[in-house]
């Protein structure tokens, strides 16, 4: 006669009692994968910021920044990164991972050309001080977004609406040329992108549950790096309005 007790002991489906060690091992594997995924995002994002800084400094020291400061070339340099962002965001499914990576590096380089003009306005020491202040704030906010158990999803909707309102105010101030409005825009911009840093970090962390092991995981790394890059750069630019000393 078959030993049904032995069969029941071997069952791992309905009615079986999972072993604690298996759950711990699965959680450990998940945590390792999540850390590796987020580390890739941070590495891409950091490399992109460094590339932007290097290109900006080279463009300034070589004199190219002066030619970007005025004329039609200024609009080409300023709008090209925006076009790449839209292409990456809306065409991610059509592009391969390698193509998205190339677009990300191209975007970071073009941003460097665009941002080289800040050296014509602000002192190098104040730019450096603002950069390190932004880096410290970004690290703390991203760490909060990664570790907090509180859901930031509700805040995300409010912040995205804030970005839209911020863009409208910036366009209006091009015509109004109000220093008070400009100061208010910079202050609000810092707060918005500080919040987005924490929100986007949590969102990227939560996406890993769905993306792990999928073909889109590699693309998600590049797109995630782009998101955090934009949070960092925007926070830096708005903060420079407060901390930057003009030449």
SEVEXMAR-621594 format. One record per residue (C-alpha): x, y, z; residue number from 1. Coordinates in steps of 0.05 Angstrom, whole numbers, plus 5000, padded with zeros to 4 digits. Example, Ala and Ser with C-alpha at 12.3 -4.5 7.8 and 13.67 -1.06 7.14 Angstrom:
+------+------+------+-----+
|   px |   py |   pz | seq |
+------+------+------+-----+
| 5246 | 4910 | 5156 |   1 |
| 5273 | 4979 | 5143 |   2 |
+------+------+------+-----+
***
This chain:
+------+------+------+-----+
|   px |   py |   pz | seq |
+------+------+------+-----+
| 5000 | 5000 | 5000 |   1 |
| 5025 | 5069 | 4984 |   2 |
| 5050 | 5111 | 5041 |   3 |
| 5003 | 5172 | 5037 |   4 |
| 5036 | 5204 | 5097 |   5 |
| 5101 | 5208 | 5057 |   6 |
| 5065 | 5238 | 4997 |   7 |
| 5033 | 5292 | 5040 |   8 |
| 5101 | 5309 | 5069 |   9 |
| 5128 | 5318 | 4999 |  10 |
| 5072 | 5364 | 4975 |  11 |
| 5089 | 5437 | 4964 |  12 |
| 5022 | 5460 | 4938 |  13 |
| 4956 | 5473 | 4972 |  14 |
| 4955 | 5452 | 5044 |  15 |
| 5030 | 5449 | 5053 |  16 |
| 5066 | 5491 | 5104 |  17 |
| 5121 | 5534 | 5073 |  18 |
| 5188 | 5531 | 5107 |  19 |
| 5213 | 5595 | 5138 |  20 |
| 5281 | 5586 | 5107 |  21 |
| 5252 | 5586 | 5037 |  22 |
| 5216 | 5652 | 5049 |  23 |
| 5279 | 5683 | 5077 |  24 |
| 5320 | 5659 | 5018 |  25 |
| 5269 | 5687 | 4968 |  26 |
| 5268 | 5753 | 5004 |  27 |
| 5344 | 5756 | 5005 |  28 |
| 5346 | 5741 | 4930 |  29 |
| 5295 | 5795 | 4917 |  30 |
| 5333 | 5846 | 4959 |  31 |
| 5398 | 5831 | 4923 |  32 |
| 5364 | 5839 | 4855 |  33 |
| 5331 | 5904 | 4876 |  34 |
| 5397 | 5933 | 4901 |  35 |
| 5432 | 5914 | 4837 |  36 |
| 5376 | 5945 | 4795 |  37 |
| 5376 | 6011 | 4834 |  38 |
| 5452 | 6013 | 4834 |  39 |
| 5452 | 6009 | 4758 |  40 |
| 5403 | 6067 | 4755 |  41 |
| 5445 | 6109 | 4802 |  42 |
| 5509 | 6092 | 4763 |  43 |
| 5478 | 6113 | 4697 |  44 |
| 5449 | 6176 | 4728 |  45 |
| 5515 | 6196 | 4762 |  46 |
| 5555 | 6182 | 4699 |  47 |
| 5506 | 6226 | 4659 |  48 |
| 5513 | 6283 | 4708 |  49 |
| 5589 | 6278 | 4706 |  50 |
| 5589 | 6277 | 4630 |  51 |
| 5545 | 6339 | 4630 |  52 |
| 5593 | 6375 | 4677 |  53 |
| 5654 | 6356 | 4636 |  54 |
| 5623 | 6378 | 4570 |  55 |
| 5599 | 6443 | 4601 |  56 |
| 5668 | 6459 | 4629 |  57 |
| 5703 | 6443 | 4563 |  58 |
| 5653 | 6484 | 4523 |  59 |
| 5665 | 6543 | 4570 |  60 |
| 5740 | 6540 | 4570 |  61 |
| 5743 | 6531 | 4494 |  62 |
| 5699 | 6591 | 4482 |  63 |
| 5640 | 6553 | 4453 |  64 |
| 5595 | 6576 | 4509 |  65 |
| 5598 | 6647 | 4483 |  66 |
| 5571 | 6625 | 4415 |  67 |
| 5515 | 6587 | 4449 |  68 |
| 5495 | 6648 | 4490 |  69 |
| 5462 | 6683 | 4432 |  70 |
| 5438 | 6670 | 4362 |  71 |
| 5399 | 6613 | 4330 |  72 |
| 5450 | 6561 | 4354 |  73 |
| 5426 | 6575 | 4426 |  74 |
| 5356 | 6549 | 4410 |  75 |
| 5383 | 6487 | 4375 |  76 |
| 5427 | 6469 | 4435 |  77 |
| 5371 | 6485 | 4485 |  78 |
| 5315 | 6447 | 4449 |  79 |
| 5354 | 6385 | 4426 |  80 |
| 5357 | 6353 | 4496 |  81 |
| 5282 | 6364 | 4503 |  82 |
| 5269 | 6328 | 4437 |  83 |
| 5311 | 6269 | 4461 |  84 |
| 5273 | 6265 | 4526 |  85 |
| 5206 | 6261 | 4489 |  86 |
| 5234 | 6209 | 4441 |  87 |
| 5260 | 6165 | 4497 |  88 |
| 5197 | 6172 | 4539 |  89 |
| 5146 | 6158 | 4484 |  90 |
| 5188 | 6112 | 4440 |  91 |
| 5219 | 6066 | 4492 |  92 |
| 5181 | 6005 | 4467 |  93 |
| 5206 | 6015 | 4396 |  94 |
| 5279 | 6028 | 4414 |  95 |
| 5329 | 5975 | 4436 |  96 |
| 5365 | 5981 | 4502 |  97 |
| 5430 | 5999 | 4466 |  98 |
| 5394 | 6054 | 4428 |  99 |
| 5365 | 6083 | 4491 | 100 |
| 5434 | 6082 | 4523 | 101 |
| 5464 | 6119 | 4464 | 102 |
| 5407 | 6170 | 4467 | 103 |
| 5419 | 6180 | 4542 | 104 |
| 5493 | 6195 | 4532 | 105 |
| 5477 | 6241 | 4474 | 106 |
| 5425 | 6276 | 4517 | 107 |
| 5475 | 6285 | 4574 | 108 |
| 5528 | 6314 | 4526 | 109 |
| 5478 | 6363 | 4495 | 110 |
| 5456 | 6384 | 4565 | 111 |
| 5529 | 6400 | 4579 | 112 |
| 5532 | 6446 | 4518 | 113 |
| 5467 | 6479 | 4539 | 114 |
| 5490 | 6489 | 4611 | 115 |
| 5559 | 6515 | 4593 | 116 |
| 5529 | 6585 | 4592 | 117 |
| 5520 | 6585 | 4668 | 118 |
| 5596 | 6597 | 4673 | 119 |
| 5585 | 6663 | 4636 | 120 |
| 5536 | 6685 | 4690 | 121 |
| 5558 | 6655 | 4756 | 122 |
| 5626 | 6647 | 4789 | 123 |
| 5658 | 6578 | 4786 | 124 |
| 5662 | 6573 | 4862 | 125 |
| 5588 | 6586 | 4871 | 126 |
| 5571 | 6536 | 4817 | 127 |
| 5614 | 6484 | 4852 | 128 |
| 5583 | 6499 | 4920 | 129 |
| 5513 | 6494 | 4891 | 130 |
| 5530 | 6428 | 4857 | 131 |
| 5554 | 6396 | 4922 | 132 |
| 5494 | 6424 | 4960 | 133 |
| 5448 | 6394 | 4907 | 134 |
| 5486 | 6327 | 4910 | 135 |
| 5478 | 6324 | 4986 | 136 |
| 5404 | 6342 | 4983 | 137 |
| 5392 | 6292 | 4926 | 138 |
| 5426 | 6236 | 4964 | 139 |
| 5385 | 6249 | 5027 | 140 |
| 5319 | 6255 | 4990 | 141 |
| 5331 | 6194 | 4947 | 142 |
| 5350 | 6154 | 5009 | 143 |
| 5285 | 6175 | 5042 | 144 |
| 5245 | 6154 | 4981 | 145 |
| 5281 | 6087 | 4980 | 146 |
| 5272 | 6070 | 5054 | 147 |
| 5206 | 6102 | 5074 | 148 |
| 5146 | 6056 | 5085 | 149 |
| 5099 | 6114 | 5071 | 150 |
| 5068 | 6115 | 5002 | 151 |
| 5087 | 6178 | 4963 | 152 |
| 5040 | 6164 | 4905 | 153 |
| 4990 | 6218 | 4925 | 154 |
| 5045 | 6269 | 4929 | 155 |
| 5068 | 6251 | 4859 | 156 |
| 5004 | 6274 | 4826 | 157 |
| 5008 | 6341 | 4862 | 158 |
| 5082 | 6350 | 4843 | 159 |
| 5070 | 6335 | 4770 | 160 |
| 5015 | 6387 | 4769 | 161 |
| 5064 | 6434 | 4802 | 162 |
| 5114 | 6423 | 4746 | 163 |
| 5061 | 6443 | 4695 | 164 |
| 5044 | 6506 | 4734 | 165 |
| 5118 | 6521 | 4741 | 166 |
| 5129 | 6517 | 4665 | 167 |
| 5070 | 6564 | 4653 | 168 |
| 5098 | 6614 | 4704 | 169 |
| 5167 | 6611 | 4671 | 170 |
| 5138 | 6626 | 4603 | 171 |
| 5098 | 6684 | 4631 | 172 |
| 5160 | 6713 | 4664 | 173 |
| 5196 | 6714 | 4598 | 174 |
| 5149 | 6771 | 4579 | 175 |
| 5140 | 6801 | 4648 | 176 |
| 5214 | 6800 | 4668 | 177 |
| 5193 | 6804 | 4742 | 178 |
| 5250 | 6791 | 4791 | 179 |
| 5201 | 6775 | 4847 | 180 |
| 5165 | 6724 | 4804 | 181 |
| 5232 | 6695 | 4782 | 182 |
| 5252 | 6687 | 4855 | 183 |
| 5186 | 6654 | 4872 | 184 |
| 5193 | 6607 | 4812 | 185 |
| 5263 | 6586 | 4835 | 186 |
| 5239 | 6573 | 4907 | 187 |
| 5179 | 6532 | 4885 | 188 |
| 5222 | 6496 | 4834 | 189 |
| 5271 | 6472 | 4887 | 190 |
| 5213 | 6446 | 4930 | 191 |
| 5179 | 6411 | 4872 | 192 |
| 5241 | 6374 | 4847 | 193 |
| 5263 | 6358 | 4917 | 194 |
| 5196 | 6323 | 4927 | 195 |
| 5200 | 6290 | 4858 | 196 |
| 5268 | 6261 | 4877 | 197 |
| 5238 | 6222 | 4935 | 198 |
| 5175 | 6204 | 4896 | 199 |
| 5212 | 6180 | 4834 | 200 |
| 5260 | 6138 | 4876 | 201 |
| 5203 | 6102 | 4910 | 202 |
| 5167 | 6093 | 4844 | 203 |
| 5229 | 6063 | 4811 | 204 |
| 5239 | 6017 | 4870 | 205 |
| 5167 | 5992 | 4867 | 206 |
| 5171 | 5981 | 4791 | 207 |
| 5225 | 5929 | 4802 | 208 |
| 5172 | 5880 | 4828 | 209 |
| 5139 | 5880 | 4759 | 210 |
| 5200 | 5889 | 4715 | 211 |
| 5249 | 5839 | 4745 | 212 |
| 5267 | 5785 | 4696 | 213 |
| 5231 | 5819 | 4638 | 214 |
| 5260 | 5843 | 4573 | 215 |
| 5242 | 5914 | 4591 | 216 |
| 5285 | 5914 | 4654 | 217 |
| 5347 | 5939 | 4617 | 218 |
| 5307 | 5996 | 4585 | 219 |
| 5277 | 6013 | 4653 | 220 |
| 5347 | 6024 | 4681 | 221 |
| 5362 | 6077 | 4628 | 222 |
| 5294 | 6110 | 4634 | 223 |
| 5300 | 6110 | 4710 | 224 |
| 5369 | 6143 | 4705 | 225 |
| 5339 | 6196 | 4659 | 226 |
| 5284 | 6211 | 4709 | 227 |
| 5332 | 6220 | 4768 | 228 |
| 5380 | 6259 | 4724 | 229 |
| 5325 | 6309 | 4707 | 230 |
| 5306 | 6315 | 4781 | 231 |
| 5379 | 6330 | 4799 | 232 |
| 5393 | 6379 | 4743 | 233 |
| 5329 | 6418 | 4753 | 234 |
| 5340 | 6422 | 4828 | 235 |
| 5411 | 6446 | 4815 | 236 |
| 5390 | 6500 | 4766 | 237 |
| 5335 | 6528 | 4811 | 238 |
| 5381 | 6526 | 4872 | 239 |
| 5435 | 6563 | 4833 | 240 |
| 5388 | 6623 | 4830 | 241 |
| 5396 | 6628 | 4907 | 242 |
| 5467 | 6605 | 4918 | 243 |
| 5500 | 6630 | 4854 | 244 |
| 5544 | 6692 | 4856 | 245 |
| 5542 | 6730 | 4791 | 246 |
| 5606 | 6752 | 4756 | 247 |
+------+------+------+-----+
***
